[in-house]
Amino acid sequence: MRTLLRSPLVHFFALGALIFAAYAAIEDEPVALSPDMISLTEGEANRLVQNFVATWNRPPTIRELENLMQSWALEEAHVREALILGLDQGDVVIRQRLNQKMKFLAESGAAMAEPDETMLQTYLDQNPERFTQPARMALEQIVVPRDREASELLALLENGNDPATLGSASLLPQSFPMTPAPVIDRTFGEGFHEALADLPVGQWQGPVESGYGLHLVRVTQRMDAVLPPLSDIRDRVKAEWLAAETKKLRESFGQALLDRYTVILPNAEDVLNR
């Protein structure tokens, strides 16, 4: 029951019920407007004023507000007549805009949700791969020249020879500071970091193959992958939790809408084969 009460979907529908209840309390006997009547409420007029202030950093004059309200009335008349004429039918832009507004409506409940520490910790525990900091490694490397043996160069390196005088020229830096595993793999090719995972620290080893050829490598520092505590990454966990809740709410809202209809779709294979 506690989990249900914390659900953003429940909050969303509860808020909607409160809005309708408040409206019903204020408007005990709502006035039924004639279909040919255009009426601007005082609240909507205030919204026009607020929009003007946001744009011009000052309130409108009486004349400017009268023009704004007259423009609103003309816009309303245009929209009504366009709907009567069916001008909205088959208009991709209008469909996309209405679809976007419905998505905003579906997601509005998640924006008000405020997860507590337990909820965030649970989300972190359920999705550790999203927040685990990858393994990191610092290393030195040289590319083995095609005309030399790796074992020969390895012996020279172990005897203290300068690595810069032994390897082939390449665009790769000789030394890498602490670098995340995915970056190492993007630099040398997939699997290169894994090939270095068991090498001892501080010793020249190899050869290790990459997309550039054979390398001799000395790992100088290594840190394993680690999942930080919630306190260190709370903002990130919260942001991803909200994104996940928004997606869940949007999908639930969409499915609830579809359940109100009988949906008949053509066979995709038949459509593509025509």
Buried (B, 14 or more C-beta within 10 A) or exposed (E): EEEEEBBBBEBBBEEEEEEEEEEEEEEEEEEEEEEEEEEBEEEEBEEBBEEBEEEEEEEBEEEBBEEBBEEBEEEEEEEEEEEEEEEEEEEEEEEEEEEEEBBEEBBBBBEEBEBEEEBBBBBBEEBEEEBEBBBBBBBBBBBBBEEEEBEEBBEBBEEEEEBEEBBBEEEBEEEBEEBBBEBBBEBBBEEBBEBBEEBEEEEBBBBBBBEBBBBBBBBBEBBEEEBBEBEEBBEBBBEBBBEBBBEBBBEBBEEEEEEEEEEEEEEEEEEEEE
